[in-house]
């Protein structure tokens, strides 16, 4: 398939987004879903700003976009958190954008596991606060809304059954081919969106972060690269 459209989504809280003017990032335009209480950020390469409630962190934003654009998605959608100025996230994002150019395909950079359900089976969190390079403490609450189904292994089985998924990613930095999204009915995404919509700091967000490969399984059109990224 020849890629005709690429859309890059940013989930912002209070980040300044100056990184969108740096290096390869300056070659693209962005849609910002703004969850902060201000619009004090760099808009040089921003084409659209959509204000939404500050719930569910970036995972909610991504699902919100999928649900609301389900019938009009771009060939490739790239999802970035506003905190991409953090070195580890920025490096991964650069690899993804270069990969899209080189392969004319959506790129998903992940990590390998024999079975992510088993790997994270006992994973749960009782408190957590985000890393934020700009010390914007307003969104760094440590009190979590606990998942109704926990730990992760129980949650995974409830939503995905006994599927054996062998890859996962951290930091919510990835791209996905439209065909890998719409192979599943919209209700799949509506259900996941609903469990992220009640709190600005939900434990289930950490479960979903580890489960994007399960959510889009099987990824027949997105190129999946597992560590090492070769």
C-alpha positions as CSV (number, residue, x, y, z in Angstrom):
1,X,0.0,0.0,0.0
2,X,1.2,3.5,-0.8
3,X,0.9,5.6,2.3
4,X,-1.2,8.6,1.6
5,X,-1.9,10.1,5.0
6,X,0.0,10.3,8.3
7,X,-1.5,11.9,11.4
8,X,0.5,12.5,14.5
9,X,-1.5,12.8,17.8
10,X,-0.1,14.4,20.9
11,X,-1.6,13.9,24.3
12,X,-0.8,17.0,26.3
13,X,-1.2,18.0,29.9
14,X,1.0,21.1,30.6
15,X,4.0,20.4,28.4
16,X,5.4,23.3,26.3
17,X,5.8,21.1,23.1
18,X,8.9,22.9,22.0
19,X,10.3,19.6,20.8
20,X,7.9,19.8,17.8
21,X,10.3,22.4,16.3
22,X,13.4,20.2,16.7
23,X,15.1,18.0,14.1
24,X,12.9,15.5,12.4
25,X,9.8,16.6,14.4
26,X,9.8,19.9,12.5
27,X,9.0,18.0,9.3
28,X,5.4,17.2,10.5
29,X,2.2,18.8,11.7
30,X,0.4,17.7,14.8
31,X,-3.1,17.4,16.3
32,X,-3.0,18.1,20.1
33,X,-5.5,16.7,22.5
34,X,-5.2,19.2,25.3
35,X,-5.9,18.0,28.8
36,X,-4.3,20.9,30.6
37,X,-6.0,24.0,31.9
38,X,-4.1,26.2,29.5
39,X,-3.0,26.6,25.9
40,X,0.5,27.9,26.8
41,X,2.5,25.8,24.4
42,X,4.3,26.1,21.1
43,X,1.8,26.0,18.3
44,X,4.3,26.4,15.4
45,X,3.5,23.0,13.9
46,X,0.1,22.4,15.4
47,X,-2.9,22.2,13.0
48,X,-5.7,21.4,15.5
49,X,-6.2,21.7,19.2
50,X,-9.0,19.6,20.8
51,X,-9.7,20.2,24.5
52,X,-10.8,17.1,26.4
53,X,-11.2,16.1,30.1
54,X,-8.1,15.3,32.0
55,X,-8.8,11.6,32.6
56,X,-7.0,8.4,31.7
57,X,-3.6,10.0,30.8
58,X,-2.3,9.5,27.2
59,X,-3.8,6.0,26.9
60,X,-7.3,7.5,27.2
61,X,-6.4,10.1,24.6
62,X,-5.3,7.5,22.1
63,X,-8.5,5.5,22.5
64,X,-10.6,8.7,22.4
65,X,-9.0,9.5,19.0
66,X,-9.6,6.0,17.7
67,X,-13.3,6.0,18.8
68,X,-14.0,9.5,17.5
69,X,-12.1,9.1,14.2
70,X,-12.9,5.4,13.6
71,X,-14.5,6.0,10.2
72,X,-12.0,8.6,9.1
73,X,-8.6,7.4,10.4
74,X,-5.4,8.2,8.5
75,X,-3.4,5.4,6.8
76,X,-0.9,5.7,9.7
77,X,-1.6,7.2,13.1
78,X,1.4,8.1,15.3
79,X,0.7,8.5,19.0
80,X,3.1,10.7,21.2
81,X,2.8,11.9,24.8
82,X,3.4,15.6,25.3
83,X,6.4,14.6,27.5
84,X,8.4,13.6,24.4
85,X,11.2,15.9,25.5
86,X,12.3,13.2,27.9
87,X,15.3,11.5,26.3
88,X,14.2,7.9,26.3
89,X,10.8,8.8,24.7
90,X,12.3,11.2,22.2
91,X,14.8,8.6,20.9
92,X,12.0,6.1,20.4
93,X,9.9,8.6,18.6
94,X,12.8,9.5,16.2
95,X,13.2,5.8,15.4
96,X,9.5,5.5,14.6
97,X,9.5,8.5,12.3
98,X,12.6,7.4,10.5
99,X,11.1,3.9,10.2
100,X,7.9,5.2,8.7
101,X,10.1,7.1,6.1
102,X,12.3,4.1,5.4
103,X,9.6,1.4,5.2
104,X,6.6,3.4,4.0
105,X,4.8,1.7,6.9
106,X,3.6,2.2,10.4
107,X,6.3,1.2,12.9
108,X,5.8,-0.4,16.3
109,X,8.9,-0.7,18.5
110,X,8.3,-3.2,21.2
111,X,10.0,-5.7,23.6
112,X,9.7,-9.4,23.3
113,X,8.1,-11.8,25.9
114,X,7.1,-15.4,25.5
115,X,3.7,-14.4,26.9
116,X,2.9,-10.9,28.3
117,X,0.1,-12.2,30.4
118,X,2.5,-14.4,32.3
119,X,5.3,-11.8,32.3
120,X,3.0,-9.2,34.0
121,X,0.7,-11.7,35.7
122,X,1.1,-10.3,39.2
123,X,1.7,-6.7,38.2
124,X,-0.4,-4.1,40.1
125,X,0.2,-0.6,41.5
126,X,-1.2,0.9,44.7
127,X,0.3,4.4,44.0
128,X,2.2,6.1,41.2
129,X,3.2,9.5,40.0
130,X,4.4,10.5,36.5
131,X,7.9,11.5,35.6
132,X,7.7,15.0,34.3
133,X,10.7,16.8,33.0
134,X,9.1,20.2,33.5
135,X,8.2,19.7,37.2
136,X,4.6,20.4,36.6
137,X,3.4,18.8,39.8
138,X,-0.3,19.5,39.2
139,X,-0.7,16.2,37.3
140,X,1.7,14.2,39.5
141,X,-0.9,12.9,42.0
142,X,0.2,9.6,43.5
143,X,-3.3,8.3,44.5
144,X,-4.4,5.8,41.9
145,X,-8.0,4.8,41.0
146,X,-7.4,1.0,41.4
147,X,-8.6,-1.3,38.6
148,X,-11.8,-3.2,39.3
149,X,-10.0,-6.3,38.0
150,X,-6.5,-6.8,39.2
151,X,-3.7,-7.8,39.1
152,X,-2.7,-7.6,35.4
153,X,-3.1,-11.3,34.7
154,X,-6.7,-11.3,35.7
155,X,-7.4,-8.1,33.8
156,X,-5.8,-9.4,30.7
157,X,-7.8,-12.7,30.8
158,X,-11.0,-10.8,31.2
159,X,-10.4,-8.6,28.1
160,X,-8.3,-10.8,25.9
161,X,-8.9,-14.3,27.0
162,X,-6.1,-16.8,26.6
163,X,-4.4,-15.1,23.6
164,X,-0.7,-15.5,23.7
165,X,0.8,-12.1,23.0
166,X,4.6,-11.9,22.6
167,X,5.3,-8.2,22.5
168,X,4.6,-5.1,24.5
169,X,5.9,-1.5,24.7
170,X,6.5,1.2,27.4
171,X,6.0,5.0,27.3
172,X,3.0,5.0,25.0
173,X,5.1,6.0,21.9
174,X,4.0,4.1,18.8
175,X,2.4,4.2,15.4
176,X,-0.2,1.9,13.9
177,X,-1.7,1.1,10.5
178,X,-5.4,2.0,10.1
179,X,-6.1,-1.6,8.9
180,X,-4.8,-3.0,12.1
181,X,-7.2,-0.7,14.0
182,X,-10.4,-1.2,12.0
183,X,-10.0,-5.0,11.9
184,X,-11.8,-4.8,15.3
185,X,-15.2,-3.3,15.7
186,X,-15.4,0.1,17.4
187,X,-17.1,-1.4,20.4
188,X,-13.7,-2.9,21.4
189,X,-12.2,0.5,21.8
190,X,-15.3,2.0,23.4
191,X,-15.2,-0.5,26.2
192,X,-11.5,0.1,26.9
193,X,-12.0,3.9,26.7
194,X,-14.8,3.6,29.3
195,X,-12.5,2.1,31.9
196,X,-10.1,5.0,31.5
197,X,-12.7,7.8,31.7
198,X,-13.2,8.1,35.5
199,X,-9.9,9.3,36.9
200,X,-6.9,11.3,35.9
201,X,-4.7,8.6,37.5
202,X,-6.1,5.1,36.8
203,X,-4.2,2.0,37.5
204,X,-5.7,0.4,34.4
205,X,-3.8,2.9,32.3
206,X,-0.7,1.0,33.2
207,X,-2.3,-2.3,32.1
208,X,-3.4,-0.8,28.8
209,X,0.1,0.6,28.2
210,X,1.5,-2.9,28.3
211,X,-1.3,-4.2,26.1
212,X,-1.4,-2.2,22.9
213,X,-0.1,-5.3,21.0
214,X,-3.0,-7.3,22.4
215,X,-5.5,-4.5,21.6
216,X,-4.4,-4.4,17.9
217,X,-3.7,-8.1,17.6
218,X,-2.9,-9.4,15.1
219,X,-0.8,-6.6,13.6
220,X,-0.8,-7.7,9.9
221,X,0.2,-4.3,8.4
222,X,2.2,-2.4,11.0
223,X,5.8,-3.4,11.0
224,X,6.7,-4.8,14.5
225,X,10.3,-4.5,15.6
226,X,11.3,-6.1,18.9
227,X,14.5,-5.3,20.8
228,X,17.1,-5.0,19.6
229,X,15.6,-2.7,16.9
230,X,17.2,-4.1,13.8
